[in-house]
Amino acid sequence: MIRALLIVTALFPCAGLAQQTLIAAPASAAQETVFVKPATVAAYMGFTTDGGTDFTLGGEFTVRKPAWKAFGLGAFFSYIFSNRGDFILGATAHYFLPRNHFVLEAGPGWAFDGSDFLFRVGAGYEIARGPLVIEPKTYFDFVYGTTLWGFGVAIGR
């Protein structure tokens, strides 16, 4: 049991915060500085479903600047191993919630299976361990006449 608790605490650093007492800081206190990685390149592995579930491989690139505060820009591509072999390419705007590591993304893209426009809306949870970033994520791709639901993990630097 203790081993399981240690593993959960190591993987999810916010798990131990439930027992801490939070005290409001005075207004004159210095603001907390959050480190912003300027760019992240990640490999994505997961599944996409639209009636049937298909394996998906892809990549992501995200750029952030301290002047942008909690915003970032990104690009993605993925290949869905279905009977048709769908290839998806797009760009996204990201909103980072720095206190709890949630990432929200939205943006246009293009599905090359039948040359269809799509719009992606997604969310993830960024886990940074040293130079490595692990992000479990889920997203919805709204392609002409259908909705694709994807879920998986992006791992990168």
BELRA-V267264 format. One record per pair of residues at least 4 apart in sequence whose C-alpha atoms are under 8 Angstrom apart, sorted by the first residue. I is the first residue (numbers start at 1). J is the second residue. Records with the same first field share a line. If there is no record, write none. Layout:
BEGIN
I->J + J
END
This chain:
BEGIN
1->5
2->6
3->7
4->8
5->9
6->10
7->11
8->12 + 15
9->13 + 14 + 15 + 16
13->17
14->18 + 100
16->20
25->29
34->98
36->64 + 65 + 66
37->64 + 65
38->63 + 64 + 65
39->61 + 62 + 63 + 64
40->60 + 61 + 62 + 63 + 156 + 157
41->59 + 60 + 61 + 62 + 156 + 157
42->59 + 60 + 61 + 154 + 155 + 156 + 157
43->57 + 58 + 59 + 60 + 154 + 155 + 156
44->56 + 57 + 58 + 59 + 60 + 78 + 152 + 153 + 154 + 155
45->55 + 56 + 57 + 58 + 152 + 153 + 154
46->55 + 56 + 57 + 150 + 151 + 152 + 153
47->53 + 54 + 55 + 56 + 150 + 151 + 152
48->53 + 54 + 55 + 56 + 80 + 148 + 149 + 150 + 151
49->53 + 54 + 148 + 149 + 150
50->146 + 147 + 148 + 149
54->80 + 81 + 82
55->80 + 81 + 82
56->78 + 79 + 80 + 81
57->78 + 79 + 80
58->76 + 77 + 78 + 79
59->76 + 77 + 78 + 154
60->74 + 75 + 76 + 77 + 154
61->74 + 75 + 76
62->72 + 73 + 74 + 75
63->72 + 73 + 74
64->68 + 71 + 72 + 73
65->69 + 72
68->72
70->95 + 96 + 97 + 98
71->93 + 94 + 95 + 96
72->93 + 94 + 95 + 96
73->91 + 92 + 93 + 94
74->91 + 92 + 93 + 94
75->89 + 90 + 91 + 92
76->89 + 90 + 91 + 92
77->87 + 88 + 89 + 90
78->87 + 88 + 89
79->85 + 86 + 87 + 88
80->85 + 86 + 87
81->85 + 86
82->86
84->113
85->113
86->111 + 112 + 113
87->111 + 112 + 113
88->109 + 110 + 111 + 112
89->109 + 110 + 111
90->107 + 108 + 109 + 110
91->107 + 108 + 109
92->105 + 106 + 107 + 108 + 120
93->105 + 106 + 107
94->103 + 104 + 105 + 106
95->103 + 104 + 105
96->101 + 102 + 103 + 104
97->101 + 102 + 103
98->102
101->125 + 126 + 127
102->123 + 124 + 125 + 126
103->123 + 124 + 125 + 126
104->121 + 122 + 123 + 124
105->120 + 121 + 122 + 123
106->119 + 120 + 121 + 122
107->119 + 120 + 121
108->117 + 118 + 119 + 120
109->117 + 118 + 119 + 120
110->115 + 116 + 117 + 118
111->115 + 116 + 117 + 118 + 143
112->116
116->143 + 144
117->143 + 144
118->141 + 142 + 143 + 144
119->141 + 142 + 143
120->139 + 140 + 141 + 142
121->139 + 140 + 141
122->137 + 138 + 139 + 140
123->137 + 138 + 139
124->135 + 136 + 137 + 138
125->135 + 136 + 137
126->133 + 134 + 135 + 136
127->133 + 134 + 135
128->132 + 133 + 134
129->133 + 134
131->157
132->155 + 156 + 157
133->154 + 155 + 156 + 157
134->153 + 154 + 155 + 156
135->153 + 154 + 155
136->151 + 152 + 153 + 154
137->151 + 152 + 153 + 154
138->149 + 150 + 151 + 152
139->149 + 150 + 151
140->147 + 148 + 149 + 150
141->147 + 148 + 149 + 150
142->146 + 147 + 148
143->147 + 148
END
